[in-house]
Amino acid sequence: MADTFERVMVIVAHPDDAESWVGGTVAKLAREGETVSYVIVTNGDKGSADRSMSPHALARIRAEEQREPAAILGVRHVEFLGYPDGDVEDTRVLWLDITRELRRVRPGLVMLQNARARGRGRQEIRVRLRRVL
């Protein structure tokens, strides 16, 4: 890449959204020496077809499933904000959580999920991303 950012932050709604959305770009940036961090808004505690799976257990599994591919791609840090999947509201607390991460990392590039994306749960992130912009 012609531009160097030094620090890159990817903010997405759910565990695994980053890999399906910008995995190739993340790998390229990390390989070029950029320090990449993820901020995952929800904990991924919904969406299992296994009726015996508790939300808490599913959230633990989804966190581990997120850390492994992030490490393979070269992501240095994954921050889970821990909001319940499907239950995120536009609150001052959420805004402060995102702001805290932006100030901690001080990224030169922030990659945001498409705020107009449709699909289950994508509306959760829409309002937050508008605030970041």
C-alpha positions as CSV (number, residue, x, y, z in Angstrom):
1,M,0.0,0.0,0.0
2,A,1.2,3.5,-0.7
3,D,-0.1,4.8,2.6
4,T,1.1,3.6,5.9
5,F,-1.2,3.9,8.9
6,E,1.0,2.3,11.6
7,R,-2.1,1.4,13.6
8,V,-5.4,0.1,12.2
9,M,-8.7,-0.6,14.0
10,V,-11.5,-2.7,12.6
11,I,-14.9,-2.1,14.4
12,V,-17.6,-4.7,13.7
13,A,-20.8,-5.9,15.3
14,H,-20.2,-9.6,15.8
15,P,-17.4,-12.2,16.2
16,D,-16.3,-13.4,12.7
17,D,-17.7,-10.3,10.9
18,A,-14.2,-8.9,10.3
19,E,-12.8,-12.0,8.6
20,S,-15.8,-12.3,6.3
21,W,-15.7,-8.6,5.5
22,V,-12.1,-7.5,5.4
23,G,-10.0,-10.6,6.2
24,G,-7.8,-10.3,3.1
25,T,-7.1,-6.6,3.7
26,V,-6.3,-7.2,7.4
27,A,-3.8,-9.9,6.5
28,K,-2.2,-7.6,3.9
29,L,-1.9,-4.7,6.3
30,A,-0.5,-6.9,9.1
31,R,2.0,-8.5,6.7
32,E,3.1,-4.9,5.7
33,G,3.8,-4.1,9.3
34,E,0.7,-2.3,10.4
35,T,-0.5,-3.0,13.9
36,V,-4.1,-4.2,13.5
37,S,-6.7,-4.3,16.4
38,Y,-10.3,-5.4,16.4
39,V,-13.2,-4.1,18.4
40,I,-16.1,-6.5,18.5
41,V,-19.3,-4.8,19.8
42,T,-21.4,-7.9,20.7
43,N,-20.4,-11.1,22.4
44,G,-22.0,-13.5,19.9
45,D,-24.2,-15.2,22.4
46,K,-27.1,-15.8,20.0
47,G,-27.5,-17.9,16.8
48,S,-26.8,-21.5,17.7
49,A,-29.1,-24.2,16.4
50,D,-28.1,-26.3,19.5
51,R,-31.0,-25.7,21.9
52,S,-28.9,-27.0,24.8
53,M,-26.3,-24.3,24.3
54,S,-26.5,-21.6,26.9
55,P,-25.8,-18.0,25.7
56,H,-22.8,-17.8,28.1
57,A,-21.2,-20.9,26.7
58,L,-21.9,-19.8,23.1
59,A,-20.3,-16.4,23.8
60,R,-17.1,-18.2,25.1
61,I,-17.0,-20.4,22.0
62,R,-17.5,-17.4,19.7
63,A,-14.7,-15.5,21.4
64,E,-12.3,-18.3,20.9
65,E,-13.5,-18.7,17.3
66,Q,-12.7,-15.0,16.9
67,R,-9.3,-15.0,18.4
68,E,-7.9,-17.9,16.4
69,P,-8.5,-16.5,12.8
70,A,-7.5,-13.0,14.1
71,A,-4.1,-14.4,15.2
72,I,-3.7,-16.2,11.9
73,L,-4.3,-12.9,10.0
74,G,-1.8,-11.0,12.2
75,V,-4.2,-9.1,14.4
76,R,-2.4,-8.0,17.6
77,H,-5.4,-7.3,19.8
78,V,-9.1,-8.3,19.9
79,E,-11.3,-6.2,22.3
80,F,-14.7,-7.6,23.0
81,L,-17.1,-4.9,24.3
82,G,-19.3,-7.7,25.4
83,Y,-22.8,-6.4,24.5
84,P,-25.4,-9.1,24.2
85,D,-26.1,-10.0,20.6
86,G,-29.3,-8.4,19.4
87,D,-29.6,-6.1,22.4
88,V,-27.3,-3.2,21.6
89,E,-28.8,0.3,22.0
90,D,-27.3,3.7,21.2
91,T,-26.3,4.8,24.7
92,R,-23.7,7.0,26.1
93,V,-22.0,4.0,27.7
94,L,-21.6,2.3,24.3
95,W,-20.2,5.5,22.8
96,L,-17.7,5.8,25.7
97,D,-16.7,2.2,25.2
98,I,-15.9,2.8,21.5
99,T,-14.2,6.2,22.2
100,R,-12.1,4.5,24.9
101,E,-10.8,2.0,22.3
102,L,-10.1,4.7,19.7
103,R,-8.1,6.7,22.3
104,R,-6.2,3.6,23.5
105,V,-5.2,2.5,20.0
106,R,-5.1,5.9,18.3
107,P,-5.5,4.3,14.8
108,G,-4.4,6.0,11.6
109,L,-7.1,4.0,9.8
110,V,-10.5,2.9,11.2
111,M,-12.4,0.3,9.1
112,L,-16.1,0.2,9.9
113,Q,-18.7,-2.3,8.9
114,N,-21.2,-1.0,6.3
115,A,-23.8,0.9,8.4
116,R,-26.4,0.1,5.7
117,A,-25.7,-3.6,5.6
118,R,-28.8,-5.8,6.0
119,G,-29.1,-9.0,7.7
120,R,-29.7,-10.4,11.2
121,G,-28.2,-8.1,13.8
122,R,-26.5,-5.7,11.4
123,Q,-28.9,-2.9,12.5
124,E,-27.2,-3.1,15.9
125,I,-24.0,-1.5,14.7
126,R,-25.7,1.0,12.3
127,V,-26.2,3.7,14.9
128,R,-22.8,3.3,16.6
129,L,-21.0,3.5,13.3
130,R,-22.8,6.7,12.4
131,R,-21.6,8.1,15.7
132,V,-18.0,7.1,14.9
133,L,-18.2,8.8,11.5
